[in-house]
Amino acid sequence: MKNVFLLTVIALIMLSGCKKNDDSLNQPPMVQFINPLATFAITVVSIEDTLNIIALAKDNDGEVNNVQFYLNGTLLAKDKEAPWSQNILFKEEGDYVLGLTATDNNMETSDTVLNHLRVVDFNKADIDITIYPRYHKKENDPVTIIANSFSSLGKILNTKIYINDTIVAMDTVSYLEYILESASTGSYEVYAEVEDETGKLTKSRTESFFVDKNKPPQIEFSLNNSNNPIPGSTVYASAIVSDSDGEIDSVKLFLNDSLVKTTYSEYWISFSLLMTKSGDYKLNAIAWDNDGDSVVSEDLFFSVQEGLLPNGLITNIIPSTNDKEFFALNKENKKLMLLYPFEESERKIDLPYSLPIDMDYSPAEEKLFIVYENYGVVSIWDRNTEEFTTKSFSSTADAISVVADVIHRRIYVETDKGFFILNMDDGNVLNTDVTLEFDNYVIDPNKQLMFTAEYKYSLVVKKYSLINDNFDLQQTREDLGYVNSGMVLNEQKAYFLAISTTGNDGNGTHYAFKTDNIYELYGQFSNIDYPKSPAFTRDGETLILVDDFKDILYMLNTESFQVDRTIDIIDGSNALVAINNSKTKAVIFSHSTYNVDYKLLYYRLD
């Protein structure tokens, strides 16, 4: 058998020193490995090979008597002559430790650093196992075990796969695969053995795994909307899904238990839903994993307020004689809007001019009178024929507001250049450029009276006669109130209401002046803070006010001015309010002063 030397020593020089006097202290000898060198690395030796171990030993004050060779702590041999060496034939694989001890002529000894060896059989067949899936082995799923062997001599006699020490597969091939079908829950130990043509057996490492029941996925579901949605709004939701022992197959979104969206194999999902109808809604999601298990999210509830999102600024809303219909002017989009809040639908009619600013409605004739910001014309729209006619009154004036008097066949138009009075039938201008000082005004067509209010140290109220198409001042009163923030006429009760506030705190007393004599009060009240947008129902029995600070709609009795009802509204900013004849539905348009967040909101009053 061939000897293998990792390091060959050609010459070994033994140094010997002079002896010291008898009365001096003896120094121990020194010993170290020359072959194999003692390092931190492990020396690998092939099985059936002979390793020649060589040591270097010396004694500075005497002579080395012998060197002892140890294997795994057991004395292997003792060499009494230099060069100090010993041959070892390794018959078995494994890890070994070499040691050296030197003894001098005074029987003093010393040891060297231990030397580590690993003996391997390079000619023996090798085998390894692989198990799939590597992670998350689940009940009733197949588990694949692969034994892959190799022999340097070129032939495999037998390959075996063991599960829990039981042979489950055996063949005379180097590549052996076994599938454990429908694995049951529990712990498993797997290893393989290979036999080469020399009869040597090699065992693979042992792999342990656990088959567990499938764990369902997990889901976190949330709504991301900060504002109350209305029809035309988009509702946003998001889901975070995960599966600890597999993959997400799909996630489905349900609205009121109806499937609306499906996504596949995503872990963070964003949903958006365009809401077209008001009502109460339930939103949830179901996630499925790749094993068919599912989890249902918590239910999320939200309400969609009746209404719609108009694309543009609305400047006026008026109820029609049809109890289910309202008219609205869309200034930015040059549209007359017919609103149907009971159905949550709308119609849009193109206007003949842009920038509509105000309108008035005649229930008797079912006609709308519309004026425009940059035009000196009045458009008259017939509800029955849906046709427009036009009355022109100025080429330079810009309209601000309009009042129609179908009894006396007059149209009153407020402009930046004063008031114009038109004949309703032929369109002739009967009076023009009448300049008056006021903050707000109302016209009583039945009595041909006009009332104005302005603030000059106190609330100044004036009464004008419109008979003969003139503005004849009849009465002035200036002993009540503060800043005027709105006026509204109650024809049935024969009074007009002037809303007055003290400014920052929103408080103030609000006065109802009789139309026959403004020095007589019909009543007064101060129980509403920050009142805006005053309006009466068509029967004159209910007063409507909006508190845009608290976002509350008030409905008051028009005799006692006591609050009959309050309604919390979503947004009262710059509100326009209209209520149908049967008082079952309110339409409110609101928008922020600083943005274009327009909302048309519908509220049930019955």
C-alpha positions in Angstrom: 0.0 0.0 0.0 1.3 3.4 -0.9 2.6 5.7 1.8 1.4 9.3 1.5 3.5 12.1 3.1 1.9 15.5 3.4 5.3 16.9 4.2 8.6 15.1 3.6 11.5 16.0 5.8 14.8 15.5 4.0 17.1 16.1 7.0 16.4 16.4 10.6 19.0 18.3 12.6 19.1 17.6 16.2 20.5 20.3 18.3 21.9 19.6 21.7 23.0 22.1 24.2 25.6 21.9 27.0 24.6 20.6 30.3 24.2 23.0 33.2 25.7 22.5 36.6 24.0 20.0 38.8 22.7 22.7 41.1 20.9 24.6 38.3 17.2 24.1 37.5 16.4 21.7 34.6 14.4 23.1 31.6 11.8 20.8 30.0 12.2 19.8 26.4 10.4 21.3 23.4 8.3 19.3 20.8 6.2 20.3 17.8 4.7 18.8 14.6 6.6 19.0 11.3 4.2 16.8 9.4 1.3 17.4 9.4 1.8 21.0 10.5 -0.4 21.9 13.5 -2.7 24.7 12.2 -6.3 25.8 12.9 -7.3 24.0 9.7 -8.3 20.3 9.7 -6.0 18.0 7.8 -7.9 15.7 5.5 -6.6 12.2 4.9 -7.9 9.5 2.6 -9.0 6.2 4.1 -6.5 3.2 3.6 -3.7 5.7 3.2 -0.6 5.8 5.6 0.2 9.1 7.2 3.9 9.7 8.2 3.9 11.8 11.4 7.2 13.6 12.0 8.1 15.6 15.1 10.8 18.0 16.0 12.2 17.8 19.6 15.1 19.3 21.4 16.3 20.0 24.9 18.4 23.2 25.6 20.0 21.8 28.8 20.2 18.1 28.2 19.0 15.5 25.8 15.6 14.3 24.5 15.0 10.8 25.8 11.9 9.9 23.7 8.9 11.3 21.9 5.5 9.7 22.4 2.8 9.7 19.7 -0.9 9.9 20.7 -4.1 9.2 18.7 -7.4 10.5 20.2 -5.6 10.6 23.6 -4.3 7.0 23.5 -0.6 6.2 23.2 0.1 5.0 19.7 3.9 4.6 19.8 7.1 5.8 21.5 10.2 6.8 19.4 13.6 6.9 21.2 15.7 8.0 18.4 15.7 11.0 16.1 14.4 11.6 13.6 11.2 11.3 15.6 8.5 9.8 13.3 5.6 7.3 13.2 3.4 5.8 10.4 -0.4 5.5 10.9 -2.7 3.5 8.6 -6.3 4.7 8.8 -8.9 2.0 8.3 -12.1 4.0 9.3 -13.5 7.3 8.4 -13.9 9.9 11.1 -12.3 12.8 13.0 -9.1 12.2 14.8 -6.8 14.1 17.2 -3.0 13.8 17.2 -0.8 14.6 20.2 3.0 14.7 21.0 4.8 14.4 24.3 8.7 14.8 24.7 10.7 13.5 27.7 14.2 14.6 28.4 17.0 12.8 30.3 15.8 14.3 33.6 12.3 12.9 32.9 10.9 16.3 32.4 8.1 16.3 29.8 6.3 18.8 27.5 3.3 18.6 25.1 2.5 20.2 21.8 -0.6 21.7 20.4 -3.1 19.1 19.3 -3.4 18.4 15.6 -6.8 17.6 14.1 -7.4 15.1 11.2 -10.4 14.0 9.2 -10.3 10.7 7.4 -12.6 10.3 4.5 -13.3 7.6 1.9 -12.9 9.3 -1.4 -13.7 6.1 -3.2 -17.0 5.4 -1.3 -20.3 6.1 -2.9 -22.0 9.3 -1.7 -25.7 10.1 -1.3 -27.8 13.1 -0.6 -31.5 13.7 -0.2 -33.8 16.6 -1.1 -37.4 17.1 0.0 -40.0 19.2 -1.7 -41.7 21.4 -0.8 -38.9 22.8 1.3 -41.3 24.6 3.6 -44.9 24.5 4.8 -45.7 20.8 4.2 -49.4 20.5 4.6 -51.9 17.7 5.2 -53.1 15.8 2.1 -50.4 17.5 0.0 -47.8 15.3 -1.8 -44.2 15.4 -0.4 -41.5 14.5 -2.9 -38.2 12.8 -1.6 -35.3 12.6 -4.0 -32.1 10.5 -3.2 -29.2 11.3 -5.5 -26.1 9.1 -5.2 -22.7 9.0 -6.7 -19.9 6.4 -6.8 -16.3 7.3 -7.9 -16.0 3.7 -9.1 -18.9 4.1 -11.4 -21.6 1.7 -10.2 -24.5 1.8 -7.8 -25.8 -1.6 -6.6 -28.7 -0.3 -4.5 -30.4 2.9 -3.3 -33.0 3.0 -0.6 -35.2 5.7 0.9 -36.4 5.4 4.5 -39.3 7.2 6.2 -39.4 6.8 10.0 -36.9 3.9 9.6 -39.2 2.1 7.1 -38.1 1.4 3.5 -40.5 3.2 1.2 -38.5 3.0 -2.1 -35.6 0.9 -3.4 -34.0 0.6 -6.8 -30.6 0.0 -8.5 -30.3 3.5 -9.8 -28.4 6.5 -8.6 -31.4 8.8 -8.8 -34.4 7.6 -6.9 -37.6 9.6 -6.4 -40.4 8.8 -4.0 -43.7 10.7 -3.6 -45.6 10.5 -0.3 -49.1 11.1 -1.5 -51.7 12.8 0.7 -49.4 13.2 3.7 -51.1 13.0 7.0 -50.2 15.4 9.9 -47.3 14.4 12.0 -43.5 14.3 12.3 -41.3 12.5 9.8 -37.6 11.5 9.6 -36.2 10.7 6.2 -32.8 9.4 5.1 -31.4 7.3 2.3 -28.7 4.6 1.9 -26.6 3.7 -1.1 -24.5 0.5 -1.8 -21.7 0.6 -4.3 -20.1 -2.4 -6.2 -17.7 -3.1 -3.4 -20.5 -3.6 -0.9 -19.9 -0.4 1.0 -23.0 1.3 2.5 -23.3 5.0 2.8 -26.1 6.7 4.7 -27.2 10.2 4.0 -27.9 12.8 6.5 -31.3 12.6 8.3 -33.9 15.2 7.4 -36.9 15.9 9.7 -40.1 17.7 8.8 -43.6 18.2 10.1 -46.8 17.9 8.1 -49.4 20.3 9.5 -52.9 21.3 8.6 -53.3 24.2 6.2 -53.6 27.5 7.9 -56.1 29.9 6.3 -55.0 33.3 5.0 -55.3 36.5 7.0 -56.8 39.8 5.9 -57.0 43.3 7.3 -59.7 45.4 5.6 -60.3 49.1 6.0 -62.2 52.1 4.4 -60.1 55.0 3.4 -62.7 57.7 2.9 -62.5 60.8 5.1 -65.8 62.4 3.8 -69.3 61.2 3.6 -69.8 59.9 0.1 -72.7 60.9 -2.1 -73.8 59.6 -5.5 -71.0 60.3 -8.0 -68.3 59.9 -5.2 -65.7 57.2 -5.2 -65.4 55.0 -2.1 -61.9 53.7 -1.4 -61.0 50.6 0.5 -57.8 48.6 1.0 -56.9 45.1 2.1 -53.7 43.6 3.4 -53.7 39.8 2.9 -51.1 37.2 3.8 -50.7 33.4 4.0 -48.2 32.0 6.5 -47.9 28.6 4.9 -48.6 29.2 1.2 -49.7 31.9 -1.3 -52.7 34.1 -1.9 -54.7 32.8 -4.8 -57.4 35.6 -5.1 -59.2 38.3 -3.2 -62.8 39.2 -3.9 -64.7 42.3 -2.9 -68.4 42.2 -2.0 -70.8 45.1 -1.8 -74.0 44.2 0.0 -73.0 40.5 -0.6 -72.7 41.0 -4.4 -69.3 40.4 -6.0 -68.0 43.6 -7.5 -64.2 43.0 -7.9 -61.7 40.2 -8.0 -57.9 40.4 -7.8 -55.3 37.6 -8.0 -52.1 36.9 -6.0 -51.7 40.3 -4.5 -50.8 41.1 -0.9 -51.7 44.9 -0.7 -54.9 45.7 -2.6 -56.6 49.0 -3.2 -60.3 49.0 -4.2 -62.2 52.0 -5.6 -66.0 51.9 -6.1 -68.0 54.6 -7.9 -71.2 55.0 -6.0 -74.3 55.8 -8.1 -77.1 55.4 -5.6 -77.7 56.5 -2.1 -78.3 54.0 0.7 -76.7 51.9 3.4 -73.9 49.6 2.3 -71.9 46.7 3.6 -68.5 46.1 2.3 -66.3 43.0 2.9 -63.7 40.9 1.3 -62.8 37.2 1.1 -59.3 35.9 0.5 -58.5 32.4 -0.8 -55.1 30.7 -0.5 -53.6 28.2 -3.0 -55.0 25.3 -1.0 -58.6 26.6 -1.3 -59.0 27.8 2.3 -60.5 31.2 2.8 -61.0 34.0 5.3 -63.8 36.6 5.4 -62.9 40.1 6.5 -64.8 42.1 9.0 -67.9 43.9 7.6 -67.4 47.6 7.0 -70.5 49.7 6.9 -71.0 53.1 5.3 -73.8 55.3 4.0 -74.1 57.2 0.8 -76.1 60.4 1.3 -78.7 61.2 -1.3 -77.5 63.6 -3.9 -75.0 64.0 -6.7 -71.7 65.7 -7.4 -72.4 68.6 -9.9 -69.6 69.5 -12.3 -69.7 73.2 -11.7 -71.0 76.0 -9.5 -74.8 76.1 -9.0 -76.2 79.6 -8.5 -79.9 78.9 -7.8 -82.3 76.1 -6.9 -86.1 76.3 -7.2 -88.7 73.7 -6.6 -91.0 72.9 -9.6 -94.8 72.6 -9.4 -94.0 68.9 -10.0 -93.3 67.7 -6.4 -90.5 65.5 -7.5 -88.6 68.0 -9.6 -86.3 70.9 -8.9 -84.6 73.4 -11.2 -80.9 74.4 -10.8 -78.5 76.7 -12.7 -75.0 75.4 -13.4 -73.1 78.6 -13.9 -69.8 77.0 -15.0 -71.2 74.6 -17.5 -74.0 76.7 -19.1 -76.7 74.2 -18.1 -80.2 74.2 -16.8 -80.4 71.2 -14.5 -83.6 69.3 -13.9 -83.1 67.4 -10.6 -85.1 64.4 -9.6 -84.0 63.6 -6.0 -86.5 60.8 -5.5 -84.9 59.0 -8.3 -81.4 60.4 -7.8 -81.2 61.4 -11.5 -80.9 64.6 -13.5 -81.4 66.1 -16.9 -79.2 68.8 -18.4 -80.4 71.4 -20.8 -78.1 73.7 -22.8 -78.7 77.4 -22.1 -78.5 79.9 -24.9 -76.0 82.0 -23.0 -73.1 81.3 -20.7 -72.6 82.2 -17.0 -76.2 82.0 -15.8 -76.4 83.9 -12.5 -80.0 83.8 -11.3 -83.5 82.7 -12.1 -87.1 83.0 -10.9 -90.0 80.6 -11.4 -93.7 81.2 -12.1 -95.7 78.3 -10.9 -98.8 79.6 -12.6 -97.3 79.7 -16.0 -94.6 77.0 -15.4 -91.9 79.2 -16.8 -88.3 80.0 -15.7 -86.8 83.5 -16.1 -83.0 83.3 -16.4 -80.4 86.1 -16.4 -76.7 85.9 -17.2 -73.6 87.5 -15.7 -72.2 89.1 -18.8 -75.4 89.6 -20.9 -78.2 92.0 -20.8 -80.9 89.4 -21.7 -83.6 87.4 -20.0 -84.2 83.8 -21.2 -87.7 82.5 -20.7 -87.9 78.7 -20.6 -91.3 77.1 -21.0 -91.4 73.9 -18.9 -94.1 72.3 -21.1 -92.5 73.0 -24.5 -88.9 73.1 -23.2 -88.3 76.1 -25.5 -86.5 79.3 -24.9 -87.5 82.9 -25.8 -85.2 85.9 -25.2 -85.9 89.4 -24.0 -83.0 91.9 -24.4 -82.7 94.9 -22.1 -79.1 96.2 -22.3 -75.9 95.8 -24.3 -73.6 96.9 -21.4 -75.2 95.9 -18.1 -74.3 92.7 -16.4 -77.2 91.0 -14.6 -77.2 90.1 -10.9 -80.7 88.9 -10.1 -84.2 88.7 -11.5 -87.8 88.7 -10.2 -90.8 87.8 -12.4 -94.3 89.4 -11.8 -96.7 87.4 -14.0 -99.7 89.2 -12.5 -98.6 92.6 -13.8 -96.5 91.2 -16.6 -93.2 92.7 -15.4 -89.7 91.4 -15.2 -87.3 93.2 -12.7 -83.6 92.8 -13.3 -80.9 93.9 -10.9 -77.7 94.7 -12.8 -74.3 96.4 -12.1 -75.8 99.6 -13.6 -79.0 99.6 -11.6 -82.5 98.1 -12.0 -84.3 97.5 -15.3 -88.0 96.9 -15.6 -89.2 94.9 -18.7 -92.6 94.3 -20.2 -92.9 90.5 -19.9 -94.8 90.1 -23.1 -93.1 92.3 -25.7 -89.8 92.8 -23.9 -89.9 96.6 -23.9 -87.7 98.3 -21.3 -90.1 100.4 -19.1 -87.5 101.8 -16.8 -83.7 101.6 -16.8 -80.6 102.4 -14.7 -82.5 102.9 -11.5 -79.8 103.1 -8.8 -80.7 102.2 -5.2 -78.6 101.6 -2.1 -79.1 98.3 -0.4 -77.4 95.0 0.7 -80.5 92.8 -0.1 -83.9 93.2 -1.5 -87.2 91.4 -2.0 -90.1 92.2 -4.4 -93.8 91.5 -3.6 -95.3 91.1 -7.1 -98.9 90.9 -5.8 -98.7 94.3 -4.1 -96.1 95.8 -6.5 -93.8 96.6 -3.6 -90.0 96.4 -3.1 -88.2 96.2 0.2 -84.5 96.8 0.7 -82.1 96.4 3.7 -78.7 97.8 4.3 -76.4 98.4 7.2 -75.6 102.0 8.3 -74.8 102.0 12.0 -78.0 100.0 12.3 -80.3 98.0 10.0 -81.9 100.4 7.5 -85.1 99.1 5.9 -86.9 100.8 3.0 -90.2 100.3 1.2 -90.8 101.3 -2.4 -93.9 101.3 -4.6 -93.4 99.8 -8.1 -96.7 101.0 -9.4 -96.3 102.9 -12.7 -92.9 101.2 -13.2 -91.2 103.6 -10.8 -89.3 103.1 -7.6 -91.2 105.4 -5.2 -89.8 105.5 -1.7 -92.7 105.2 0.8 -91.1 104.2 4.2 -87.7 104.1 5.8 -86.9 102.5 9.2 -83.4 102.4 10.8 -83.8 101.7 14.5 -83.3 97.9 14.6 -80.7 95.3 13.9 -77.1 95.0 12.6 -75.4 93.7 9.5 -78.0 92.3 7.1 -77.1 88.8 5.8 -80.3 87.9 3.9 -83.9 88.8 3.1 -86.9 86.6 2.2 -90.5 87.3 1.4 -93.5 85.4 2.8 -96.4 86.4 0.5 -98.9 84.3 2.3 -98.2 85.9 5.7 -97.6 89.4 4.3 -94.2 90.0 5.8 -90.6 89.9 4.9 -87.8 88.7 7.1 -84.4 90.4 7.5 -81.6 88.3 8.9 -79.3 90.4 11.0 -76.1 89.4 12.8 -73.6 91.2 15.1 -70.7 89.8 13.1 -68.1 87.4 14.6 -70.3 85.6 17.1 -73.1 85.0 14.7 -75.8 86.2 17.2 -78.4 88.7 16.4 -82.1 89.4 16.4 -84.0 88.6 13.2 -87.0 90.8 12.4 -90.2 90.1 10.4 -91.6 93.3 9.0 -95.2 93.6 7.8 -95.3 94.5 4.1 -98.2 97.0 4.6 -96.3 98.9 7.2 -92.6 98.3 8.0 -92.9 100.1 11.3 -95.0 97.1 12.5 -93.3 93.9 13.3 -94.9 90.5 12.5 -92.4 88.9 14.9 -88.8 88.5 15.8 -86.5 85.7 17.1 -82.9 85.2 18.1 -82.7 81.5 18.8 -80.5 80.6 15.7 -76.8 81.3 15.5 -75.0 81.9 12.2 -78.2 81.8 10.1 -77.8 81.8 6.3 -79.8 81.0 3.2 -83.3 82.0 4.4 -86.2 80.6 2.4 -89.9 79.9 2.8 -91.7 76.9 1.6 -94.2 77.7 -1.1 -97.2 77.5 1.3 -95.5 80.0 3.6 -95.8 77.8 6.7 -92.1 76.8 7.1 -89.0 79.0 7.4 -85.7 77.4 6.4 -82.4 78.5 7.8 -78.9 77.0 7.6 -76.2 77.3 10.3 -73.1 76.9 8.2 -70.9 76.8 11.3 -72.6 73.9 12.9 -73.9 72.4 9.6 -77.5 72.3 10.7 -80.7 72.9 8.7 -83.4 74.5 10.8 -87.1 74.4 10.0 -89.1 77.0 11.9 -92.8 77.7 12.3 -93.6 81.0 10.5 -96.0 82.2 13.1 -94.1 81.6 16.3 -90.6 81.3 14.8 -90.0 78.3 17.1 -87.8 75.5 15.7 -90.0 72.6 14.6 -87.1 70.4 13.3 -83.4 70.3 12.8 -81.5 68.2 10.3 -77.7 67.5 10.4 -76.3 68.2 7.0 -73.0 67.2 5.6 -71.8 70.7 4.6 -73.6 74.0 5.0 -70.9 76.2 3.4 -72.4 78.8 1.1 -75.6 76.7 1.0 -78.5 77.1 -1.3 -81.7 75.4 0.0 -85.0 74.4 -1.7 -87.8 72.3 -0.4 -90.6 70.7 -2.5 -94.3 71.6 -2.0 -95.1 68.5 0.1 -92.1 69.2 2.3 -90.8 65.7 1.9 -87.5 66.5 0.2 -84.9 69.1 0.6 -82.2 69.9 -1.9 -79.1 71.6 -0.6 -76.1 72.8 -2.7 -73.0 73.7 -0.8 -69.4 74.3 -1.6 -66.3 75.6 0.2 -65.2 79.1 -0.5 -61.6 78.0 -1.1 -62.1 75.0 -3.4 -64.5 73.4 -5.9 -65.8 70.6 -3.7 -69.4 71.0 -5.0 -72.2 68.9 -3.5 -75.9 68.6 -4.2 -77.4 66.8 -1.2 -80.9 65.4 -0.9 -82.5 65.0 2.5 -85.8 63.2 3.4 -88.1 65.4 5.5 -91.0 62.9 5.9 
